[in-house]
């Protein structure tokens, strides 16, 4: 049974940093393309950044230059390093794994506020 467990969310002031982690189990992690999505209150879930099984990354839109995705296949973990956080980054952040099928974590709340 595939399971994705996110952690690392919390309350941070504008300009601060957080690192999210997503630990995968029940799957051959190195084969999967991984991604982070987020969903702000009243908005649709949106793609933030992706990393392929080969390590190629892509960052979307307003987080370019601030957010970095990485993976450690030995630890079955994908990370999201978030720097220079803004109030508009406030959302529930979800880990996604894709290898023919899509799997989702339960999400972790990130709140950026002074």
Protein Blocks (a to p, Z undefined) as FASTA:
>chain_A
ZZdddehiacddehiacddddddehiafklpccddddddehiacddfbdcdfkopacdeh
jlgokaccdddfklopacdddehiafklgccddddddehiacddebjaddddZZ
